[in-house]
Amino acid sequence: MPKPAPGQPGYIFDPYALDFAVDPYPTYAWMREQAPVYHQPEMNFWMLTRYEDVCKAHQDAATFSSSAGPKIERMDYASSLLIGKDAPDHVWAKGMMTRVFSRARMAALEGFIQEQAVALLEGCYERHGPDGEFDVVKEFTVPMPLTVISELLGIPEGPREDIHHLSNEYISRESGSESSAQSEAHAKLWKIYFDLTQQRRLEPKDDPISLLIAIEETDDQGVVHKMSDQEIATRFLEMGFAGHETVAKTIPNGLMALMRFPEERAKYAADLSATPRLVQEVLRYDPPSQLQGRLTMREVTLHGVTIPADARVMLATAAATRDPRAFPDPDRFDLDRENDKRTIAFGFGVHKCLGIHLAQMELAIAFTELFTRFPNWEVFPDRATRVALSNVRGVASLPMRLGARA
Ligand code: HEM
């Protein structure tokens, strides 16, 4: 018997259903209109889907704590991550990271990113020609951000290859739960970062690890904080994943959206100066980071529904960016949409993405280089592989053909 659809008696939202992974937007639309404070009884979590509610919750970190991690399932080690910290620890921990991974450090990578994008695309053309099909995720959208994040983190050539291999192993998961191979990859990655940190403590260099070892941040109580080697390794692991999987999934989401809206694609192809708007619209229309997990620190009543204290709440930014109250005709991909200031795909409030400038630059370069060189590209979403993960949305593989050169 088919499962009940949203709105039908007996319907229970399944965040791991494959049809939700393929197209979550009808479910979000139903929740937004009919159940703006949805309670999932089996896994016992709540979902906020309206733009205003999601923004307000993001900004109220005292009520909506990050301490149980970003996923639906509570994480017991969340507070070791930046994304799982609350004030006051989050304030100094983020302060340190922002000082080392500054906007200027990210901007300095522009030339490097461009070189990588061009080399990878040209490599695909050399191997497959204009008509050969290949997996754009494997050959372009994963390797590009992986190399870029290693460069940002200042990973030396030696361990870089192992890091890339292990990171790939970790993100190529096929379900929400971690397999033993993935846990092993996770542990090995942490050890590589930890060993590197210990080496730099003995012999500092002019690189981000050495800067993090040296940095001190004083909190508002006058306490001076320094990072341990364990903390630095954990922070690098977090940066490695946060900066890799999101960008790797956004590019295919954008390519599929452009295939679905050929007029918008033609408009962009005719005027690549619209790239910043394209990037914003891709992130609004189909963001890779769809849900952000929170834990209520007190009882909250919203739209007549009371969420108890210590409850798991998912802030559905991907539903919020399709809220017609904030974005007229939200299911339309619209290159001319004015949405910069209201974009919440990178979060909103104290946990706003640390890599926002880098991510936007990578996406801009990826789309610009592709359209400049191979404007006739095609992707085949019907044959893409989807992964049913609770908070990251995107394809695990996507067939592509580059077509004739410009
Ligand atoms: C398209 C690409 C990206 C998207 C859509 C994205 C999205 C997000 C979102 C929604 C959050 C907030 C999570 C929350 O509120 O719980 C976040 C946080 C974060 N992101 Fe990104 N991200 C992207 C790329 C990157 C990159 C390239 C890096 C690293 C260079 C990065 C590092 C981080 C870190 C460290 C945090 C935690 C910040 C904090 O807790 O204060 N992200 N990101």
Residues whose N, C-alpha, C, O or C-beta is under 5 A from the ligand:
A	BS01	HEM	P70 L82 I83 K94 M239 A242 G243 T246 V247 T250 S289 Q292 I344 A345 F346 G347 V350 H351 K352 C353 L354 G355 L358 A359
